[in-house]
Amino acid sequence: MSGIIGKKVGMTSLYNAEGKNIPCTVIEAGPCVVTQIRTEDKDGYAAVQLGFGEAKEKNTTSSLKGHFAKANTTPKRKLVEFKTFPDEKQLGDVVDVTIFEEGEFVDVVGTSKGKGFQGVMKRHGFGGVGGATHGQHNRLRAPGSLGASSWPSRVFKGMRMAGRTGGDRVKVQNLQVLKVYAEQNLIVVSGSIPGAKGSFVIVDK
């Protein structure tokens, strides 16, 4: 599985040949630098590590500075490993949006927006009084009965309750590449992807 590291720019929409308006997301994908080659003999598995985004020298540890120096590149903010590439890569090689073709389908991995501590209606979609969810009848957004009695005298693990929401790793599959702008290092994919504007994403082929 090959791919590239990118950054979410924002959303827009495009018209297809049939005149249908398609919501889509713009991703700044690469250019990424090959910073390490994993091999079966040395590491026990084969992979290619890519680096994306410029990092400041003062914010980079000495060990990472040496790691990037081996690849003859500047410090990078984001490092991700990919299992395979169609052609053999060497340290210092550059991977850009030209690996994508318009019309193909990709998977995008990102970190969803964190929403902090939320109640059961926002977190799990409970219906409230109108839906009479979990036996409640007079408290608009409360969870209602949790079902515990003299047995088991506790709340079972995994019960849907209030808690921290968002900030999770999310993969959205089968998004179509609508446009590739090689000069600007941009690709446009159909639909929405997780994360805020400017957040890092991983695009898998």
Secondary structure, DSSP 4 states (H G I P E B T S, - for coil): --EEEEEEEEEEEEE-TT--EEEEEEEEE--EEEEEEE-HHHHSS-EEEEEEEE--GGGS-HHHHHHHHHTT---EEEEEEES--SS---TT-EE-GGG--TT-EEEEEEEPPP-EEE-HHHHH---HHHHTGGG--S-TT--------TTT-SPPTT---SEEE---EEEEEEEEEEEEETTTTEEEEES--SS-TT-EEEEE-
